[in-house]
Amino acid sequence: MELYMRGLVVPLLYFLFNAIAMKFDCCIGYSPKALCREEEREALWSFKKGIHDPSDRLSSWIGEECCNWKGVFCHNTSGHVLRFNLRFDFDKNASALGGEISSSLSHLKHLRYLDLSCNDFGSINIPKFFGSLSNLRYLNLSDAGFGGVIPHQLGNLSKLHYLDIGNSYNHPIKSLNVEDLEWISGLPIEYLDMTNVNLSRSSNWLQVMNKLHSLSVLLLSYCVLSAIDPLPHANFSSLLILDLSRNYLISSSSFDWFADLSSLTTLDLASNQIHGQIPYGLSNMTSLRFLDLSNNYFVGSFPHWLFHITTLEHLDLGSRGFVNNMFEGKLPNDVGNLTSVTYLDLSYNALEEVPRSLGNLCSFQLNSFSYYRPRKRLQFLSLRGNQLSGSFPDFLGECRSLEYLDLGKNRLSGHLPNELGRLKSLSSLSIATNLFSGIVSEKHLTNLTSLEELDASSNLQLTLQVSSSWTPPFQLKRLDLGSCLLGPQFPECLHSSNMFLGSNKFTDTLPQIPSGVIRLDLSNNLFRGSLYPMLCQRNKKENLLEYLDVSGNLLSGELPNCWMYWRGLTRLKLANSNLMGCIPSSMGSLFWLGSLHLRNNHLSGDIPLSMKNCSNLEVLDLSENELSGSIPAWVGNFIGKFIEIFPGVDDKTYTPGLMVLVLHSNKFNGSIPLELCHLHSLQILDLGNNNLSGTIPRCFGNFSSMNKPSNSTSPFLFHNDHYFVWGLTDTATVVMKGLEYEYGNNLGLVAGIDLSSNKLSGGIPEELTCLHGLISLNLSNNHLQGKIPAKIGDMKSLESLDLSMNRLSGVIPQGMATISFLGHLNLSYNNLSGKIPSGTQFQGFSPLSFIGNPELCGAPLTDGCGKHGKPKGPIPENDGEEDSGWLDIRWLYLGMAWGFVVGFWDILAPLAFKRAWRYAYFQFRDEMKYRLLGWFL
């Protein structure tokens, strides 16, 4: 969207900038005579002394003629400095300026233009003396690293036409704020950019802006605006561009003053929380070219008047993320009036039908301003995430100018029409998550010479059928055909730097990875054989691979020892792949690795010492293998730090350290290393079902990421995701409430500790009760003694707690009954006594949560409590076998397991030995899966 907005707005801003500049640039120039004024030269010298200039950008500041210095422009007769421009240009091989700004600049009494933008002044305040530069017309301090309160002295600049103090990013320290905006009300401002300036304390911001009668451009994105006071009439009727996006505006009725903005050409209200109908005042904006209302809570049907603003070129009513508009029903036929629109986004609404008149946006017409120049036609169309059904809209075959088409996540069905191949300008096509069936052939693809992205994933009955000798006429950057009907042969003719072909029916051996591939997903297929041919045949060119997922295949053999060829890997998923042998030492060469999944294989031996070099790991899952030895203490060194993305370049980013450590179901022994307590970012720790002994470290209470409830719904993003693989979320498998869950986009919400089924002894450390954000705690089937910590009731986020099959004694703390989110509790087979705490939460649990504690009484157990909080009935005597309770339950589980095996084998045996039965079964399963998907979608 930003690219399209820039294409519309930049030409207009360029015109405004030049108009402002012409007001004072006509006398700027250079005369061969020495014109520099001594007082102003000394002022500039003093300024330079306070500046940090690592790349020597001010090296030309020598000699007495300051009018020749870089960034300094003088009057061509008087020699006064009129223009001072030290803006940092990112495209040039230089560094930003920093340091202190000397008050000597106040001696530049004739200065009209000051630009210090895109530098880094380390969060210092904007100098108050800038307000004394009384001749200033242009002031640009954007993205310059200023912080604190904007000085009201800027209100003294009575000739100022252009003020830019915005920032393109929100920094918690390098941020500006305003206590009162009244100082700006008397300025002759034409252009005002305060993007990312906190205006939350300026409740009268709209009334102040209404006093700026000359205002043409107002940019207030990311300003924490949450309310709009009533405005009877808008006086800034000359406004052309208004951006109020990414704030907290709520009521659509607060925008009645829009009716006075008839000259507006650009309006951006995206990513607020606006409820209700689209403000009717927009109907008066007959010059509007750009309108973005995306990511709000607009509801109902589309207003017909919206489609009579025929000047519109960019219309975004879609949604992305967790905030959704909800326009519903049929798109009105009047949409065909928008013949100037080149960008139309209606994604993630509740549309059920689009009219054929939408094709009018694609038809050839002459521009109304020139009979010799045809206008641009529709280039961007997104209908993703609606409720469209039926066949592929055939009128789209006439949209020859389309460059981006997204029909994903609807209920469209049938075969793809050959007319799709007419869209020669198409660079991105998505038909993912529909019910399309049949064949994608060469006829559909041969003419798509501009295609760069193709996503047809999650169409369970769609297959690709092209000749093995066919050469595609395009070069794909992204190909996603996951969860389709591809196979058994791998499509060698299709190549892309990003290939997602998981959940198909490929049965070949794994293909060799071309050096240009960056991301490759071949998971959940039927690939067979070894990983060696895929990974160990060295390419002539450097491998660019960052993401590899071949989990869930029918592989065999060992993990190859050639990972030194793939040093750029950031994520590696080889889970559920039947791999054997040891973890090879060359895996330690994967310095950039952020995520490693090797769960559910047959790996054995120790974790190699070389893996301590993988210090950027954030997710490590080695569960369900046969690994042995002690847990390496150096895992505790995987902590947060700043790293260089590109060596030699002064550009660092922060990696938070290990967040997920899952070593469940192996043969690790020894004690839990205390060094794990250094992992302050750890959210999931699963060491269950091993042979660990010793005590639970008290310092586990130091896990700061578990200390407070998480409010993050963001996926895990790795240190290099912002540069390379942004948008690919990671997953983690967690055992909670006795079941196995796989978390993806909501992984940031999960915090859990599982130390179950080990040989841990001692007590439950009181320090664990400080982990107020913990959701799951499982310490079952150990040798823990002592009492349940009295402050366990402070763990208000707990949803699952399992302390069963230990030797805990004493009463159940009353505070446990106040854990309102607790949905799974198991305290069985301990030596607990007394009355079970009363409370709605506890009485709702099954008696099985408390059995095996002979001296426990009260609901939900059938034994009531007598005097002194003891059971009324006889208490079974302990005959010296203190472990008999949980031994009995083990025999119960063993009997259940044998019963399940014997009964289930009656079903599996025919499938294993009768090919016809097996084929019939899997055909039936696929058919039912397809039908169910159709019902739910």
DOPAPA-405948 format. One record per residue (C-alpha): x, y, z; residue in one letter. Coordinates in steps of 0.1 Angstrom, whole numbers, plus 2048, in hexadecimal, padded with zeros to 3 digits. Layout:
REM DOPAPA-405948
XYZA/...
REM end
This chain:
REM DOPAPA-405948
800800800M/81C818809E/82A8167E6L/80981F7D6Y/80483C7EEM/8278497E7R/8208487C2G/80285E7C6L/80F8757E2V/83387B7D8V/82C88F7B9P/8158A67CDL/82E8AA7E9L/8498B17D0Y/8348CE7C2F/82E8DB7E5L/8538D97EFF/85D8EC7D0N/8439067D5A/84F90C7F9I/87490C7EFA/86E9257D3M/86293E7EDK/8869427FAF/89E9307E3D/89E94A7C7C/8BB95D7D7C/8D093F7E0I/8F093A7CCG/91593D7CBY/92A95B7C2S/9509577BAP/9579737D3K/95C96A7F8A/939971807L/93995C827C/931971845R/94A96C861E/93196A87DE/91D94F86BE/93D93C862R/94793B887E/92492F88FA/928912877L/94A90A885W/93C9088A8S/9208F189AF/9398DA88BK/94D8D78ACK/92F8C78BDG/9268AF8A1I/93188A89FH/93A88487AD/948860877P/949861851S/95788484ED/93A89283BR/9448B5845L/9678B2837S/9618CF81FS/95C8E783DW/97F8F7839I/98A91A830G/97893A834E/95E937819E/94292582BC/92B92A80DC/93F90E7FCN/93B8F6819W/9258D7814K/9018DD81FG/905903821V/8F491A808F/8F7940809C/8E695F7FBH/8F89677DAN/8FD98B7E3T/8FC990809S/90E96F812G/8F696782EH/8F0942833V/8CC93B828L/8CB916825R/8DB8FB83BF/8D68D782FN/8E88BA840L/8CE89F839R/8DD87C839F/8DA86A818D/8D884481FF/8E283C7FBD/90484C7FFK/92283B810N/92185182FA/914851853S/8FB865866A/90588387AL/9018838A0G/90C8968BFG/9018B88CCE/8F28D58B9I/9038F58C3S/8EE9148CBS/9069278B4S/8ED91F897L/8D793A8A6S/8EF953896H/8E3949874L/8C8964875K/8C0962850H/8BC93C84FL/89D93283CR/8A290D836Y/8AF8F4850L/8B08CE84AD/8C18B6863L/8AB89885AS/8B587385AC/8D3878872N/8D686A895D/8D98838B2F/8D48698CDG/8B28748DBS/8BD8978E4I/8A28B18E6N/89A8C88C9I/8AD8E78D1P/8979038DEK/8AC91E8CCF/89F9118ABF/8819278B4G/8979468B1S/89E94088BL/883959883S/88895785CN/88493185BL/86B925841R/87590083FY/87F8EA85CL/8858C4858N/8908B0877L/88088F86DS/89086E875D/8AD881886A/8AC86F8A8G/89D88C8BCF/88A8838DBG/8768938F8G/85D8AF8F7V/85C8C58D8I/8648E88E3P/8489018E1H/86191B8D6Q/85D90E8B2L/83C9228B3G/8519428AFN/85A93888BL/84094F87DS/84B94A858K/84D92485AL/83A91283DH/8498EF840Y/84E8DB860L/8588B6860D/8608A7883I/85388587BG/86486387EN/860845867S/86282D884Y/85782D8A8N/87482A8C1H/86D8278E7P/88983F8EFI/88F8548CFK/86B8618CFS/85C8848D0L/83D88F8E2N/8298AF8E7V/81A8BC906E/8058D88F5D/8018DF8D0L/7F59038D3E/8179108CAW/8129058A6I/7F09168A1S/7FF938897G/81792B87CL/81092E856P/817908852I/80F8F8831E/8208D7837Y/8208C6859L/82E8A3860D/82D896884M/82D87187DT/83685C89CN/83487B8B3V/8208738D2N/80288A8D3L/7EE8778EES/7F0895905R/7E38AE8EBS/7BE8A68ECS/7B78C78D9N/7CD8BD8BBW/7B18C08A2L/7A68E38AEQ/7CA8EE8ABV/7CE8E0888M/7AE8F287EN/7BF913883K/7D990B868L/7C691A84BH/7E3916832S/7E98F183AL/7EB8DB81CS/7FC8BB82AV/7F68AD84DL/80688C857L/7FE87F87AL/80385A877S/80D846896Y/8068648ADC/7F28518C8V/7D38658C0L/7B58568D1S/7998708D0A/78B88B8BBI/7798A98CBD/75B8B58B7P/7648CD89BL/7468E088DP/7598EC86EH/77B8E585EA/78E905856N/7AC8F4845F/7988EF826S/7B78F2811S/7C48D081EL/7CF8B8803L/7DE89C817I/7D388E839L/7E387084AD/7D486586BL/7DD841867S/7E9829883R/7D983B8A0N/7BD8328B8Y/7A08458A9L/77F8328B0I/75E8438A7S/756849882S/73D86488DS/75B87A898S/763881873F/74689886AD/75E8B4862W/76A89F844F/74E8AE830A/7628CF82FD/7818BF81FL/7758C07FCS/7988C67EES/7A88A87FFL/7BA8917E7T/7C9878800T/7B986A820L/7C984E835D/7B6841853L/7C581E853A/7CB80A872S/7B681D88BN/79980D89EQ/77D82088CI/75B80F891H/73B81387EG/73482085BQ/74C832844I/74985884DP/730868835Y/745887833G/75B87581AL/740878800S/74A89D7FCN/76E8957F4M/7698967CFT/78E89B7C8S/79987C7DCL/7B38667CBR/7C18527E8F/7AB842804L/7B782981DD/79E81D837L/7AE7FB83DS/7B27E985FN/7957F9871N/7737EC87DY/75C7F9862F/73D7E485DV/71E7E0848G/71A7E3823S/72E7FA80CF/71F81D809P/7168237E4H/7238477E5W/74683A7EBL/74682C7C7F/73D84E7B9H/75E85E7C3I/76A8587A0T/78C86A7A6T/79884D7BCL/7B783B7B1E/7C08287D1H/7A58197E7L/7AD803804D/7917F5819L/7A37D4822G/7B17C6842S/7D17B684DR/7DA7A786EG/7C17A688CF/7AC7C5884V/7927BF869N/7797D3857N/7597C0851M/7487CC832F/72F7B2827E/7187A680CG/71C7AE7E8K/7347C87DBL/71D7E37CAP/71C7E57A4N/72680A7A8D/74A7FE7AEV/74C7FF788G/74B82578AN/76F825798L/77F824776T/79E838783S/7A681F79EV/7C780D79AT/7C97FE7BEY/7AB7ED7CEL/7AE7D97EFD/78E7C97FDL/7A07AD810S/79379D830Y/7707A9830N/75079482CA/749799807L/73477D7F8E/7347897D4E/7457A27BCV/7327B079EP/73D7AE77AR/73F7D477AS/7607D078CL/76E7C876AG/7687ED760N/7877F5774L/79B7E075BC/78C7ED73BS/79F804724F/794829725Q/7A484A71CL/7AF861738N/79587C73ES/7B189673EF/7C188B71DS/7B287A6FEY/7D586F6F4Y/7E085E714R/7CE83F721P/7C983D747R/7D882375DK/7C1805764R/7BD7EE782L/7DF7E278DQ/7D97D57B1F/7BB7C07BCL/7B77AE7DDS/79779B7E6L/7A97847FFR/79877781EG/77477D814N/75776480FQ/7577637E9L/74A7427DAS/7457357B7G/75E73379BS/77B749793F/76E76C788P/77176A763D/77079075DF/79379176EL/7A178274EG/79C7A573EE/7B07B7758C/7D07B7743R/7E07D2759S/7DE7BE779L/7FF7BA78AE/7F37AD7ACY/7D47967B0L/7CB7857D1D/7AC76F7D4L/7BA75A7F1G/7A574E80EK/78374D7FEN/76C7307F3R/7727317CEL/7717107BCS/7726FF79BG/78E6FF781H/7A471D779L/79A72D758P/7B373073CN/7AC75573BE/7C275875AL/7DF755741G/7D6776731R/7E278A74FL/804791740K/80C7AD758S/806798777L/82379778FS/8127887AES/7F576F7AEL/7E575F7CCS/7C87467CBI/7D27357EBA/7B9725804T/79C7207ECN/78B7017DEL/7997027BBF/79E6E07AAS/7AC6D278AG/7CC6DA778I/7E36F8776V/7F36F4754S/80B70673DE/7ED71872DK/7E772A74EH/80B734752L/81C738730T/81275D72BN/81976874FL/83B776746T/83C78F763S/83277677EL/84877879EE/83176A7B9E/81974C7B6L/80573F7D3D/7EB7237CDA/7F07127EES/7D5700801S/7C06F67E3N/7BE6D17ECL/7B26C67C9Q/7C86DC7B4L/7E66CD7A2T/8016D978BL/8066C9769Q/8226D6753V/83C6C573DS/85D6BD74DS/86E6CE730S/8586EE733W/86C70E73AT/85772774DP/85774A73EP/85A75A760F/87275B77DQ/86075579EL/86B7657BEK/8517527D2R/83E7327CBL/8257237E3D/8137037D8L/8116F47FBG/7F36DE804S/7E96D77E0C/7E86B77CCL/80C6B77BEL/8216987B9G/82E67E7B7P/84968F7A2Q/85A6AF7ADF/8546CC794P/8786D278AE/86E6ED771C/86170578BL/87C71879EH/8797347B6S/88E7447D1S/87173D7E9N/86071B7E5M/84470E7FBF/83A6EB7F0L/8306DA811G/8136C3817S/8126B37F4N/8196907E7K/83C6917DAF/84D66E7DDT/86F6757CCD/8906797DDT/89669C7EAL/8A26B37CEP/8C36C67CFQ/8BF6EA7DBI/8C97047C1P/8E071F7CFS/8C773B7C9G/8AC72C7DFV/8A67407FFI/88872E80FR/87E70A808L/8616F7818D/85C6D280DL/84D6C782ES/8326AD832N/83769A812N/84267780AL/86667F801F/87D661808R/8A265A80BG/8BF66D81AS/8C569281FL/8E868F812Y/8E26947ECP/8CD6B27F4M/8E66C480AL/9096B7804C/90E6BC7DFQ/9206DD7E0R/9136F97C9N/92B70E7B5K/91A72D7C1K/9157387E5E/8F57297F4N/8DB7437FFL/8C472B812L/8B673A832E/897724838Y/8956FE833L/8786E883ED/8786C4833V/8666B7853S/84C69C851G/85A687835N/865663832L/88A669834L/8A565183FS/8C9651849G/8DD66985EE/8DF68F860L/8FB698847P/91A6A9853N/91B6C4838C/9096E2848W/9286F8843M/91A6FD81FY/8FA70D82DW/907728845R/8EB74083CG/8D072A84BL/8B973B864T/89F720868R/8A36FB864L/8866E2869K/88D6BD867L/8736B087FA/86068F87BN/878682860S/88566186DN/8A966D86FL/8C365A882M/8E665E890G/8F667B8A2C/8F36A089DI/9116A8887P/92B6C0892S/9286D6872S/9066E187FM/91A6F8895G/92470D876S/90071A874L/90773A886F/8E874C879W/8D1730883L/8B373E897G/89D71F897S/8A56F9897L/88B6DE897H/8976BA899L/87B6AB8ADR/86D6888A9N/88B677898N/8A365C8A4H/8C16728ACL/8D96668C7S/8F96708D8G/9026918E9D/8FA6B48DCI/91B6BD8CBP/9316D78DAL/9336EA8B9S/90E6F48BCM/91870E8D6K/9217238B8N/8FB7248AFC/8F87408C9S/8DC7528B6N/8C37368BBL/8A17408C7E/88F71F8C3V/89F6FD8C9L/88A6DE8C8D/89C6BD8CBL/8806AA8DCS/8756858D6E/8986788CDN/8B16628DFE/8CA67D8E8L/8DE677907S/8F868691EG/8F46A5932S/8E26C5927I/8FF6DB91CP/9056F9933A/90F70F915W/8EA71090AV/8E872A925G/8FD741910N/8E27448F5F/8D8766903I/8CD7868F3G/8E779C8E2K/8ED7B48C6F/8FB7A58A6I/9087B3885E/8F17A9868I/90B7B184EF/92F7AF859P/9427CF856G/9227E4854V/9197F9873D/8F67E9874D/8ED7D4892K/8CD7C489ET/8C27B38BEY/8BC78E8C1T/8AA7858E1P/8BA7648E8G/8AB7418EDL/8857438F1M/87B71F8ECV/88F7018F9L/87E6DF8F5V/8926BF8FEL/8756AA907H/876683905S/89B67D901N/8B566C918K/8C668A927F/8D368494AN/8E4697966G/8D86B7976S/8C86D5965I/8E46EE95FP/8E170E972L/8ED721953E/8CA71D944L/8C073895CC/8D2752947H/8B874D92BL/8A376B935H/88F76A914S/885745919L/85F740916Q/85D71A911I/873702924L/86B6DD91FD/8836C492EL/8696A9935G/86C684932N/892681936N/8A8673952N/8B1694963L/8B8694988S/8C06AD9A3G/8AA6CB9ADT/8976E599AI/8AD704998P/8A07209ADR/8AD739993C/89272E97BF/87F74B98BG/896762976N/885759955F/87A77D94FS/865774931S/84F75F948M/84D779963N/83078C955K/81278293FP/819785919S/80379C905N/8157958E5S/8027858C8T/81F78A8B1S/83176C8A2P/8557648ABF/86B779894L/890772893F/8AD78A893H/8B078886DN/88B785865D/8897AA860H/8A27A8844Y/89D786834F/88077083EV/86678884DW/84477984EG/84D754854L/84274B877T/85173088BD/84071489FT/8457018BFA/8356E18CBT/82B6E38F0V/81B6C9907V/8016DA91CM/7E16CD92EK/7ED6AA925G/7EB6B1900L/8036BB8E5E/7FE6DE8D5Y/8106EE8B9E/8127148BCY/81A72B89EG/80E74F89CN/80474E8C0N/8267418CCL/82E7628DCG/81175D8F5L/81E73B903V/833737922A/838715931G/8506FE945I/84F6D8943D/8676C4958L/8506A695BS/85B68195BS/87E685968N/88F67D989K/88F69F999L/88E6A29BES/88C6BC9D9G/8706D69DCG/85E6EC9C4I/87270D9C5P/85E72A9D2E/86E7409B7E/85A72F99CL/83B7419A9T/84B76299DC/844756979L/823768977H/821764951G/82473E951L/80772C940I/812708945S/8266F7960L/82C6D2961N/8416C297CL/8306A197DS/83F67E981N/85F688994N/86A6849B9H/8616A69C5L/85A6AB9EAQ/84E6C6A02G/8316DD9FFK/8216EE9E1I/82E7129E3P/8167289F6A/8187449DCK/80F72E9BEI/7EE7419BDG/80275F9B0D/80674D98FM/7E675B981K/7EE75295CS/7F072D963L/7D971894CE/7E86F6953S/7F96E9973L/8056C5977D/8166BB998L/80A697998S/81E6789A1M/8366899B9N/83A6879DFR/82C6A99E7L/81B6AEA09S/8086C7A1DG/7E86DAA13V/7DF6E89F2I/7E470E9F4P/7C37219F4Q/7D173A9DBG/7D071F9C0M/7AA7229BFA/7AE7469B3T/7C173D993I/7A374597CS/7B373995CF/7BD716969L/7AC6FD952G/7C16DE959H/7CD6D397CL/7DC6B2987N/7E86AE9ABL/7E26889ACS/7F866F9BDY/80A6849D6N/8076869FCN/7F26A59FEL/7DA6A9A1BS/7BE6BFA28G/7A06CEA17K/7A16D69F2I/79D6FC9EFP/77A7089E8S/77471C9C9G/7617199A8T/781711995Q/78B6F49ACF/7696E49B0Q/7676E298AG/7846CA987F/7816A5985S/7886909A4P/7A468098FL/7B76A0994S/7BA6989BAF/7BA6729BDI/7D76609CDG/7D86789EBN/7C9664A07P/7C7681A20E/7B6699A07L/7916A0A0BC/7766B79FEG/7666BD9DDA/76A6B19C2P/7756929D5L/75867D9E3T/76867CA05D/75C699A1AG/7726AAA34C/76E6A3A59G/77E6B4A76K/7A06C4A72H/79C6C2A4CG/7A069CA49K/78C684A35P/76D676A46K/773653A39G/79063CA42P/7B2646A35I/7C462AA23P/7E4620A35E/805624A25N/815602A25D/83760FA1EG/8346119F8E/8336369F4E/8356349CFD/81861B9CBS/8006359C0G/8126409A1W/81D61D99AL/7F9613998D/7F162E980I/80E62496BR/800601968W/7DE61095FL/7EF624943Y/802605937L/7E25F1935G/7D160D922M/7EE60E909A/7ED5E8903W/7C75E98FEG/7CB6068E5F/7E65F38D1V/7D35D38CFV/7B25E38C5G/7C15FC8ACF/7D65E089BW/7B65D188FD/7B25EF879I/7D65F686FL/7DF5D2865A/7C85D1847P/7D45F383BL/7F95E783FA/7F55C782AF/7D75CE813K/7E25E87F8R/7BE5EC7EAA/7B15F380DW/7CD60B814R/7C661F7F4Y/7A161F7FBA/7A762C81EY/7BE649814F/7A76537F7Q/78A65480FF/79E669828R/7A868380ED/785685801E/77768B824M/7926A582CK/7896B880CY/7646B7815R/7696C2838L/77F6DF82DL/7646EA815G/74A6EA831W/7606FE849F/76B71782FL/
REM end
